[in-house]
Amino acid sequence: MEPHELGHNRLATAARRAPMSRATRLGTWLCVSLIIGVPALVGLAVWATSPPAVVTTVVRADGTEERVQWRDHPGHAEWSTADALAAPPLDEAIATQESMVREMTDRLGSRFGMSWSSGPDPAQAESITFETENRWGGPSMLRGVNLPTWQSDAVPGTWAGKQEAMRIMSEVLVAHGWSEPYLDQERWPEDPEDLVEMYGGSRPEDQVLVAGGAEGPGSQWMFFSLQDMSLDADGTFAKRNEGAAAYGWEQNSINVSFGASGLLPSGDRAEFERRAAPFAGLPQPDALED
C-alpha cells in the first residue's frame, strides 16, 4: 500500500460509490437493422458488441451502412450526451465545491471549536483533476475531480453533536442545489454483524465510524465521515488505523471530500458536441465490463 492510501480507511467507499446513475436514453434514429435473420428494414439501426469493440451498424434510408465505433464517443457510458452537456462545467464545479468546503469547515469549526487541515495525501496535491475512460474502450473528454480531503482535529463527543454536525453539512449542501446527505448503511444496507465490523456498531449512535455522502448536479459527489475513537472499546479501530495515524491522519475527526466522476471543461464544449454528433439518437449501449 502506498503511503497516501493509508488515510482512506474512513472514506473507503468513496471511489467505488461515486454516483453514476443510468441516464434516460434520448432521441430517435432512422430505423434499426435487426440481427435475428430477417432482412434489414430501411431506416432501422442496431448495435452489436464484439468485445472489446462496441459497434452500432446504422442502415440509412438509401440502404448504405455505417459502422459507428463507441470507443470514439467523447462522453461516458453512464450518462447521455445531453446529461454531460447539462452538467456544470468543470471549472465552475470546482470553484463551487471549494466554496462549499470553506463554508462547511468554517461553520463546523465555529460551532465545535475545531481546526481544519487538508489530509496528508501527496497524490491529491499533484492534481485535482484526472483523465477518464468512456467505458466503451476509449478515452473520454470528461475529467474526474478529487478535491483534497479535509480533516478536523476533533469530533463531537455525543450523538446529538454528530447529528448537529451533519445538519450543518446538509444546510450547506442543499443551499447549493445538492441532495440531502445520506448514511452509507441507509443507502447500502448490511447485516448487523457486518455493520459492527465495518463501523464499530450496528446503530450510528454506537459507531466508531459514521460514514455517508451526498450527490450534486451532474456526476458530482461528496463523502464524509465522523470517527470517534472513544467508542472503540476493544481497540479494533486503533489497530486498524495505526498506519493512517502514523502518516498524519487525525483519529478523532470529521473528514470531508468532494469530487466528480466526469465533467466537461468549459472550453471543450464545441469539440465535445462535434465528436458526439455521429452518435446522436442512437440507443446507448451498456458499458463494457471492467
VOBA-1610 file (N, C-alpha, C; in pm, whole numbers, padded with zeros to 5 digits, always signed):
BEGIN
Met+00084-00120+00000Met+00000+00000+00000Met+00088+00125+00000Glu+00056+00220-00087Glu+00130+00345-00090Glu+00097+00429+00033Pro+00193+00515+00079Pro+00166+00596+00198Pro+00041+00681+00187His+00014+00737+00067His-00101+00826+00057His-00234+00752+00066Glu-00228+00617+00060Glu-00352+00540+00070Glu-00390+00510+00214Leu-00297+00532+00306Leu-00320+00487+00443Leu-00434+00559+00511Gly-00459+00683+00472Gly-00559+00760+00542Gly-00700+00739+00497His-00723+00648+00407His-00856+00638+00349His-00940+00526+00406Asn-00903+00474+00522Asn-00988+00373+00586Asn-01128+00427+00609Arg-01136+00554+00648Arg-01266+00613+00683Arg-01347+00653+00562Leu-01282+00661+00446Leu-01353+00701+00325Leu-01339+00594+00218Ala-01331+00470+00260Ala-01302+00362+00166Ala-01410+00344+00061Thr-01531+00388+00089Thr-01640+00368-00007Thr-01646+00477-00113Ala-01568+00582-00099Ala-01585+00698-00187Ala-01566+00665-00333Ala-01454+00602-00366Ala-01425+00579-00507Ala-01525+00485-00571Arg-01562+00376-00502Arg-01648+00279-00567Arg-01794+00319-00564Arg-01829+00420-00482Arg-01969+00457-00470Arg-01999+00595-00527Ala-01904+00652-00602Ala-01934+00778-00668Ala-02054+00760-00758Pro-02151+00853-00754Pro-02277+00830-00824Pro-02263+00823-00974Met-02323+00722-01035Met-02323+00706-01179Met-02460+00655-01221Ser-02560+00740-01216Ser-02696+00698-01247Ser-02713+00674-01396Arg-02789+00570-01428Arg-02819+00542-01568Arg-02904+00653-01627Ala-02856+00713-01733Ala-02928+00826-01793Ala-03042+00777-01882Thr-03141+00862-01899Thr-03250+00832-01991Thr-03199+00839-02134Arg-03229+00738-02210Arg-03182+00735-02348Arg-03264+00833-02432Leu-03192+00911-02512Leu-03257+01020-02583Leu-03258+00996-02734Gly-03352+01063-02798Gly-03351+01075-02942Gly-03402+00952-03017Thr-03419+00972-03146Thr-03459+00862-03234Thr-03369+00866-03356Trp-03356+00749-03424Trp-03280+00746-03548Trp-03371+00702-03660Leu-03315+00673-03775Leu-03400+00636-03888Leu-03473+00506-03859Cys-03406+00396-03847Cys-03463+00268-03803Cys-03353+00169-03774Val-03391+00046-03728Val-03291-00048-03677Val-03287-00173-03763Ser-03166-00216-03793Ser-03148-00339-03868Ser-03138-00454-03771Leu-03241-00540-03764Leu-03245-00648-03666Leu-03152-00761-03708Ile-03073-00811-03612Ile-02979-00918-03645Ile-03031-01052-03593Ile-03151-01088-03639Ile-03208-01216-03598Ile-03251-01295-03722Gly-03179-01271-03835Gly-03205-01349-03954Gly-03311-01293-04046Val-03365-01175-04017Val-03464-01114-04104Val-03397-01004-04184Pro-03449-00969-04299Pro-03388-00864-04380Pro-03386-00732-04305Ala-03286-00651-04337Ala-03275-00519-04276Ala-03393-00434-04318Leu-03448-00364-04222Leu-03557-00272-04251Leu-03499-00134-04272Val-03538-00069-04382Val-03485+00062-04413Val-03514+00157-04298Gly-03412+00230-04256Gly-03430+00329-04151Gly-03417+00274-04011Leu-03385+00142-03992Leu-03367+00088-03857Leu-03219+00063-03834Ala-03174+00079-03706Ala-03033+00057-03673Ala-03025-00030-03550Val-02915-00102-03539Val-02896-00188-03422Val-02749-00185-03383Trp-02722-00202-03254Trp-02583-00208-03213Trp-02551-00350-03168Ala-02429-00391-03195Ala-02384-00524-03154Ala-02246-00509-03093Thr-02217-00590-02994Thr-02087-00583-02929Thr-02001-00700-02972Ser-01876-00673-02994Ser-01777-00775-03023Ser-01654-00738-02943Pro-01655-00774-02812Pro-01552-00727-02719Pro-01413-00739-02780Pro-01327-00637-02761Pro-01355-00519-02679Pro-01426-00405-02752Ala-01457-00424-02882Ala-01521-00317-02957Ala-01672-00315-02932Val-01728-00195-02929Val-01873-00177-02922Val-01913-00098-03046Val-01992-00160-03132Val-02020-00102-03264Val-02170-00097-03287Thr-02217+00012-03343Thr-02354+00024-03391Thr-02351+00029-03543Thr-02425-00059-03607Thr-02437-00057-03752Thr-02564+00018-03790Val-02548+00127-03859Val-02661+00212-03898Val-02694+00187-04045Val-02819+00156-04073Val-02866+00141-04211Val-02943+00267-04248Arg-02889+00341-04341Arg-02951+00467-04379Arg-03065+00443-04478Ala-03140+00549-04505Ala-03258+00539-04592Ala-03223+00494-04733Asp-03100+00524-04778Asp-03060+00483-04913Asp-03003+00342-04917Gly-03004+00273-04802Gly-02958+00134-04797Gly-02812+00118-04762Thr-02738+00226-04756Thr-02596+00216-04719Thr-02583+00196-04568Glu-02473+00131-04531Glu-02448+00104-04390Glu-02330+00186-04339Glu-02335+00218-04213Glu-02224+00289-04148Glu-02201+00225-04011Arg-02076+00194-03981Arg-02041+00137-03852Arg-01990+00248-03760Val-02058+00265-03650Val-02021+00368-03552Val-01950+00302-03435Gln-01827+00343-03410Gln-01745+00286-03303Gln-01766+00366-03175Trp-01820+00302-03072Trp-01848+00373-02947Trp-01722+00409-02869Arg-01611+00345-02901Arg-01487+00386-02834Arg-01449+00530-02868Asp-01509+00583-02977Asp-01480+00721-03018Asp-01573+00822-02951His-01669+00776-02873His-01762+00868-02808His-01687+00950-02703Pro-01709+01082-02698Pro-01633+01168-02605Pro-01686+01168-02463Gly-01802+01102-02440Gly-01863+01108-02307Gly-01836+00987-02222His-01943+00929-02168His-01931+00818-02074His-02055+00730-02084Ala-02035+00600-02068Ala-02145+00505-02085Ala-02256+00523-01982Glu-02226+00587-01869Glu-02326+00601-01763Glu-02417+00722-01782Trp-02383+00812-01875Trp-02464+00932-01894Trp-02488+00956-02042Ser-02599+01020-02072Ser-02625+01060-02210Ser-02542+01184-02243Thr-02531+01211-02371Thr-02462+01333-02415Thr-02531+01456-02357Ala-02664+01453-02356Ala-02739+01567-02301Ala-02707+01587-02153Asp-02695+01477-02078Asp-02661+01488-01936Asp-02524+01551-01917Ala-02428+01506-01997Ala-02292+01559-01986Ala-02288+01708-02016Leu-02364+01751-02117Leu-02365+01892-02154Leu-02445+01977-02055Ala-02542+01917-01988Ala-02624+01992-01892Ala-02554+02009-01757Ala-02454+01928-01729Ala-02384+01936-01601Ala-02302+02064-01593Pro-02273+02112-01472Pro-02189+02231-01459Pro-02053+02209-01524Pro-01996+02311-01589Pro-01862+02297-01644Pro-01761+02264-01534Leu-01654+02199-01573Leu-01553+02153-01477Leu-01502+02265-01388Asp-01461+02377-01447Asp-01402+02486-01369Asp-01504+02548-01273Glu-01627+02561-01319Glu-01733+02617-01234Glu-01763+02524-01117Ala-01769+02393-01145Ala-01798+02296-01039Ala-01688+02295-00933Ile-01563+02301-00976Ile-01452+02302-00881Ile-01459+02425-00791Ala-01486+02541-00851Ala-01495+02664-00772Ala-01608+02654-00669Thr-01722+02598-00711Thr-01835+02583-00619Thr-01802+02485-00507Gln-01741+02374-00542Gln-01704+02276-00440Gln-01605+02334-00339Glu-01507+02407-00387Glu-01409+02468-00296Glu-01477+02569-00204Ser-01575+02643-00257Ser-01650+02737-00174Ser-01732+02663-00069Met-01791+02550-00107Met-01869+02470-00012Met-01781+02414+00099Val-01660+02370+00063Val-01567+02321+00165Val-01536+02430+00266Arg-01507+02551+00217Arg-01476+02662+00308Arg-01594+02693+00399Glu-01713+02700+00340Glu-01831+02731+00420Glu-01858+02623+00524Met-01847+02499+00482Met-01875+02386+00571Met-01775+02381+00687Thr-01646+02391+00654Thr-01544+02382+00759Thr-01546+02505+00849Asp-01576+02622+00795Asp-01586+02742+00879Asp-01699+02728+00979Arg-01814+02683+00932Arg-01929+02670+01022Arg-01908+02562+01128Leu-01853+02450+01087Leu-01827+02343+01183Leu-01719+02384+01282Gly-01616+02453+01232Gly-01511+02499+01321Gly-01561+02598+01423Ser-01646+02690+01379Ser-01701+02790+01470Ser-01793+02726+01573Arg-01874+02631+01530Arg-01970+02569+01622Arg-01902+02478+01725Phe-01803+02402+01682Phe-01746+02300+01770Phe-01603+02331+01816Gly-01550+02447+01777Gly-01417+02485+01820Gly-01307+02395+01766Met-01325+02346+01645Met-01226+02257+01584Met-01151+02327+01472Ser-01028+02285+01449Ser-00947+02337+01339Ser-00949+02236+01224Trp-00922+02287+01103Trp-00927+02203+00984Trp-00797+02211+00905Ser-00762+02102+00840Ser-00645+02099+00752Ser-00670+01998+00642Ser-00601+02013+00530Ser-00612+01913+00424Ser-00533+01790+00465Gly-00583+01674+00428Gly-00519+01549+00468Gly-00383+01532+00404Pro-00297+01448+00465Pro-00160+01428+00416Pro-00156+01334+00297Asp-00206+01379+00184Asp-00216+01294+00066Asp-00145+01362-00051Pro-00017+01329-00078Pro+00057+01396-00185Pro-00004+01374-00322Ala-00072+01261-00342Ala-00134+01235-00473Ala-00239+01340-00505Gln-00315+01384-00404Gln-00418+01485-00427Gln-00356+01622-00450Ala-00237+01644-00397Ala-00173+01774-00415Ala-00120+01792-00556Glu-00093+01681-00626Glu-00037+01689-00760Glu-00138+01746-00860Ser-00259+01698-00857Ser-00363+01747-00947Ser-00499+01706-00893Ile-00594+01797-00902Ile-00728+01764-00852Ile-00819+01714-00965Thr-00769+01715-01089Thr-00847+01659-01199Thr-00767+01548-01266Phe-00838+01459-01336Phe-00770+01347-01399Phe-00851+01300-01520Glu-00782+01234-01612Glu-00847+01182-01732Glu-00937+01063-01696Thr-01040+01043-01777Thr-01131+00930-01756Thr-01148+00852-01887Glu-01203+00733-01875Glu-01236+00650-01991Glu-01387+00656-02015Asn-01426+00627-02140Asn-01570+00633-02171Asn-01643+00503-02142Arg-01572+00400-02097Arg-01628+00267-02064Arg-01671+00189-02188Trp-01635+00238-02307Trp-01654+00161-02430Trp-01519+00132-02495Gly-01414+00143-02419Gly-01282+00111-02472Gly-01203+00228-02523Gly-01247+00350-02495Gly-01174+00467-02542Gly-01168+00576-02438Pro-01092+00682-02466Pro-01082+00794-02373Pro-01206+00882-02378Ser-01233+00949-02268Ser-01344+01044-02259Ser-01289+01186-02251Met-01366+01282-02298Met-01330+01422-02280Met-01370+01473-02142Leu-01450+01397-02070Leu-01490+01436-01935Leu-01375+01411-01838Arg-01356+01501-01744Arg-01248+01487-01647Arg-01305+01461-01508Gly-01239+01371-01436Gly-01277+01345-01299Gly-01217+01448-01205Val-01276+01460-01088Val-01230+01557-00987Val-01217+01487-00853Asn-01106+01510-00786Asn-01087+01470-00646Asn-01025+01587-00572Leu-01107+01665-00503Leu-01050+01771-00419Leu-00980+01707-00299Pro-00883+01777-00241Pro-00819+01724-00120Pro-00921+01695-00011Thr-00900+01586+00060Thr-00983+01554+00176Thr-00945+01645+00292Trp-01046+01706+00354Trp-01022+01793+00470Trp-01059+01718+00597Gln-00977+01738+00700Gln-00998+01670+00827Gln-00993+01771+00942Ser-01080+01749+01038Ser-01079+01832+01159Ser-00990+01767+01264Asp-00954+01844+01366Asp-00870+01791+01473Asp-00952+01744+01593Ala-01084+01736+01576Ala-01172+01690+01683Ala-01303+01643+01621Val-01384+01574+01701Val-01514+01527+01657Val-01612+01546+01773Pro-01737+01581+01747Pro-01833+01591+01857Pro-01839+01460+01936Gly-01843+01471+02067Gly-01836+01353+02153Gly-01968+01289+02185Thr-02078+01345+02136Thr-02210+01287+02160Thr-02281+01265+02027Trp-02379+01176+02027Trp-02456+01153+01906Trp-02534+01278+01866Ala-02584+01350+01964Ala-02654+01475+01934Ala-02561+01573+01865Gly-02436+01579+01910Gly-02339+01668+01846Gly-02307+01624+01705Lys-02294+01494+01683Lys-02268+01443+01548Lys-02386+01474+01456Gln-02506+01458+01508Gln-02624+01491+01428Gln-02626+01639+01390Glu-02586+01724+01482Glu-02581+01867+01452Glu-02476+01896+01345Ala-02362+01828+01353Ala-02258+01847+01252Ala-02311+01806+01114Met-02382+01696+01108Met-02438+01652+00980Met-02548+01747+00932Arg-02621+01807+01025Arg-02723+01905+00986Arg-02657+02027+00924Ile-02545+02072+00979Ile-02473+02186+00922Ile-02425+02152+00781Met-02370+02032+00764Met-02327+01991+00630Met-02446+01989+00535Ser-02559+01940+00582Ser-02679+01933+00499Ser-02723+02072+00454Glu-02720+02168+00545Glu-02763+02304+00510Glu-02676+02363+00401Val-02546+02339+00408Val-02456+02390+00305Val-02484+02321+00171Leu-02499+02191+00174Leu-02523+02115+00052Leu-02652+02159-00017Val-02760+02162+00057Val-02891+02195+00000Val-02893+02337-00054Ala-02825+02429+00014Ala-02820+02568-00031Ala-02754+02581-00168His-02671+02484-00204His-02602+02487-00334His-02664+02391-00434Gly-02785+02343-00407Gly-02855+02259-00502Gly-02816+02112-00498Trp-02752+02070-00390Trp-02714+01930-00375Trp-02822+01855-00299Ser-02807+01722-00294Ser-02902+01640-00222Ser-02879+01651-00072Glu-02979+01607+00004Glu-02959+01587+00147Glu-02855+01476+00165Pro-02772+01484+00268Pro-02675+01376+00288Pro-02743+01247+00332Tyr-02680+01137+00301Tyr-02728+01005+00341Tyr-02618+00935+00421Leu-02655+00834+00497Leu-02558+00746+00561Leu-02537+00623+00474Asp-02414+00576+00467Asp-02384+00459+00384Asp-02473+00341+00419Gln-02495+00317+00547Gln-02571+00199+00586Gln-02719+00212+00552Glu-02766+00334+00528Glu-02903+00353+00480Glu-02911+00331+00329Arg-02809+00378+00259Arg-02807+00364+00113Arg-02775+00220+00072Trp-02683+00157+00143Trp-02641+00020+00113Trp-02653-00065+00240Pro-02772-00115+00270Pro-02794-00189+00395Pro-02702-00311+00407Glu-02659-00337+00528Glu-02574-00452+00560Glu-02634-00526+00679Asp-02592-00650+00696Asp-02631-00726+00814Asp-02569-00661+00938Pro-02637-00672+01054Pro-02585-00609+01176Pro-02441-00647+01208Glu-02405-00774+01190Glu-02268-00815+01221Glu-02167-00751+01127Asp-02207-00729+01002Asp-02118-00661+00908Asp-02104-00513+00944Leu-02212-00452+00990Leu-02205-00312+01033Leu-02110-00298+01151Val-02114-00392+01243Val-02023-00388+01358Val-01878-00396+01310Glu-01852-00484+01215Glu-01715-00499+01165Glu-01669-00374+01090Met-01758-00316+01008Met-01722-00203+00925Met-01716-00073+01002Tyr-01812-00051+01091Tyr-01828+00079+01155Tyr-01814+00077+01307Gly-01806-00042+01367Gly-01792-00049+01512Gly-01922-00056+01587Gly-02034-00068+01517Gly-02165-00077+01581Gly-02272-00094+01476Ser-02386-00147+01516Ser-02495-00167+01421Ser-02583-00042+01409Arg-02576+00047+01509Arg-02652+00172+01505Arg-02555+00289+01494Pro-02589+00393+01418Pro-02498+00506+01403Pro-02454+00567+01535Glu-02544+00575+01632Glu-02508+00639+01759Glu-02405+00560+01838Asp-02385+00431+01804Asp-02288+00348+01874Asp-02159+00330+01794Gln-02152+00384+01675Gln-02043+00352+01584Gln-01919+00438+01606Val-01803+00374+01593Val-01676+00447+01593Val-01669+00533+01467Leu-01714+00478+01358Leu-01709+00545+01228Leu-01850+00558+01172Val-01892+00682+01148Val-02018+00712+01080Val-01981+00770+00945Ala-02028+00708+00837Ala-01988+00750+00703Ala-02109+00770+00614Gly-02100+00865+00523Gly-02210+00892+00431Gly-02166+00981+00318Gly-02263+01037+00247Gly-02230+01120+00133Gly-02350+01198+00084Ala-02331+01264-00030Ala-02438+01341-00094Ala-02406+01350-00242Glu-02505+01387-00321Glu-02490+01395-00466Glu-02519+01536-00513Gly-02438+01583-00609Gly-02455+01716-00663Gly-02494+01712-00810Pro-02515+01828-00871Pro-02552+01833-01013Pro-02449+01762-01100Gly-02496+01696-01204Gly-02406+01619-01288Gly-02360+01496-01213Ser-02234+01465-01224Ser-02179+01346-01157Ser-02103+01383-01030Gln-02134+01497-00970Gln-02061+01542-00852Gln-02101+01461-00729Trp-02006+01445-00638Trp-02030+01371-00515Trp-01956+01435-00399Met-02006+01404-00280Met-01940+01445-00156Met-01948+01327-00060Phe-01838+01301+00010Phe-01836+01196+00110Phe-01785+01252+00241Phe-01838+01202+00350Phe-01796+01249+00481Phe-01785+01132+00577Ser-01710+01151+00683Ser-01705+01053+00791Ser-01682+01125+00922Leu-01733+01067+01029Leu-01708+01115+01165Leu-01652+00996+01242Gln-01529+01007+01288Gln-01467+00898+01362Gln-01442+00941+01506Asp-01494+00861+01598Asp-01487+00890+01742Asp-01424+00770+01811Met-01295+00781+01841Met-01222+00668+01897Met-01259+00639+02042Ser-01334+00728+02106Ser-01379+00699+02243Ser-01478+00582+02244Leu-01534+00548+02127Leu-01628+00437+02117Leu-01560+00307+02074Asp-01429+00313+02057Asp-01351+00195+02015Asp-01312+00113+02138Ala-01411+00047+02198Ala-01392-00018+02328Ala-01286-00126+02326Asp-01277-00204+02218Asp-01182-00316+02217Asp-01055-00286+02138Gly-01039-00161+02092Gly-00917-00122+02023Gly-00907-00168+01879Thr-01017-00219+01823Thr-01014-00268+01685Thr-00975-00158+01587Phe-01036-00041+01601Phe-01010+00067+01505Phe-00873+00130+01529Ala-00829+00134+01654Ala-00695+00187+01682Ala-00590+00103+01611Lys-00604-00027+01615Lys-00509-00116+01548Lys-00522-00103+01397Arg-00646-00097+01350Arg-00671-00089+01206Arg-00613+00039+01147Asn-00613+00145+01226Asn-00572+00276+01174Asn-00430+00315+01212Glu-00349+00221+01259Glu-00214+00255+01301Glu-00134+00323+01190Gly-00141+00270+01070Gly-00066+00328+00960Gly-00114+00467+00925Ala-00247+00485+00922Ala-00304+00616+00890Ala-00266+00719+00994Ala-00270+00679+01122Ala-00235+00772+01229Ala-00089+00812+01220Ala-00002+00715+01193Ala+00141+00744+01181Ala+00170+00836+01064Tyr+00086+00829+00962Tyr+00108+00910+00843Tyr+00053+01052+00858Gly-00027+01076+00960Gly-00074+01211+00984Gly-00224+01231+00978Trp-00301+01123+00962Trp-00446+01136+00963Trp-00498+01141+01105Glu-00582+01241+01132Glu-00642+01255+01265Glu-00732+01135+01293Gln-00735+01091+01419Gln-00816+00975+01454Gln-00952+01013+01512Asn-00960+01122+01583Asn-01089+01177+01626Asn-01117+01296+01535Ser-01200+01274+01435Ser-01203+01371+01326Ser-01329+01360+01242Ile-01365+01472+01180Ile-01461+01473+01070Ile-01380+01485+00942Asn-01406+01399+00846Asn-01343+01407+00715Asn-01447+01448+00611Val-01408+01535+00519Val-01497+01581+00412Val-01422+01576+00280Ser-01483+01516+00180Ser-01419+01503+00049Ser-01520+01532-00061Phe-01482+01616-00157Phe-01568+01649-00271Phe-01500+01605-00401Gly-01582+01578-00503Gly-01527+01544-00632Gly-01637+01523-00736Ala-01599+01466-00849Ala-01693+01438-00957Ala-01638+01323-01040Ser-01729+01244-01096Ser-01688+01130-01177Ser-01653+01169-01320Gly-01709+01280-01371Gly-01676+01323-01505Gly-01748+01450-01543Leu-01672+01559-01564Leu-01729+01688-01603Leu-01651+01743-01721Leu-01718+01823-01802Leu-01658+01876-01925Leu-01599+02014-01900Pro-01471+02036-01932Pro-01415+02171-01923Pro-01492+02265-02015Ser-01513+02388-01970Ser-01596+02482-02046Ser-01541+02508-02186Gly-01409+02509-02202Gly-01350+02536-02332Gly-01360+02421-02431Asp-01405+02305-02385Asp-01411+02187-02471Asp-01552+02156-02522Arg-01647+02242-02491Arg-01786+02211-02523Arg-01809+02193-02673Ala-01758+02283-02756Ala-01782+02274-02900Ala-01720+02147-02958Glu-01600+02113-02915Glu-01535+01992-02964Glu-01609+01866-02917Phe-01659+01869-02795Phe-01738+01757-02743Phe-01862+01736-02830Glu-01933+01844-02860Glu-02054+01833-02942Glu-02020+01780-03081Arg-01907+01823-03137Arg-01867+01776-03270Arg-01841+01625-03268Arg-01769+01578-03168Arg-01737+01435-03160Arg-01859+01349-03127Ala-01953+01408-03054Ala-02072+01332-03015Ala-02177+01327-03126Ala-02167+01414-03226Ala-02270+01425-03329Ala-02300+01292-03400Pro-02199+01211-03435Pro-02231+01085-03506Pro-02315+00987-03424Phe-02323+01007-03293Phe-02396+00916-03206Phe-02536+00966-03171Ala-02572+01083-03224Ala-02700+01145-03187Ala-02817+01053-03222Gly-02903+01028-03124Gly-03022+00948-03145Gly-03003+00798-03139Leu-02880+00750-03133Leu-02857+00605-03127Leu-02883+00552-02987Pro-02940+00432-02976Pro-02953+00371-02843Pro-02814+00354-02782Gln-02796+00397-02662Gln-02664+00396-02599Gln-02638+00258-02537Pro-02535+00187-02581Pro-02509+00053-02528Pro-02456+00056-02386Asp-02468-00056-02319Asp-02413-00067-02185Asp-02261-00059-02189Ala-02204-00024-02075Ala-02059-00017-02064Ala-01998-00156-02073Leu-01875-00161-02121Leu-01800-00286-02117Leu-01771-00323-01973Glu-01759-00451-01945Glu-01722-00496-01811Glu-01579-00455-01783Asp-01553-00415-01658Asp-01417-00379-01620Asp-01328-00503-01621
//
